Amino acid sequence: MATMYLDAQSKAELHAEAEKLMARYESPLETVKALMAYNCELETQILALAHRHPGLVAISFDPTPPVLG
């Protein structure tokens, strides 16, 4: 599980994009699928950026398994 820290503008942009995706689909399942695909696309872009510019992005993983409330 990874943790990303975003500035306020980036958070607002991601929130706006998520709202667009949610408005596009009538089915909650299709909305979740679209959000998951979007998340995978963002993660791929971050990994590519980290590979090209290792000093710019640091990627680390928390070995603690997620806990569901």
Secondary structure, DSSP 4 states (H G I P E B T S, - for coil): -------HHHHHHHHHHHHHHHHH-SSHHHHHHHHHHHHHHHHHHHHHHHHH-TTT-------SPP---
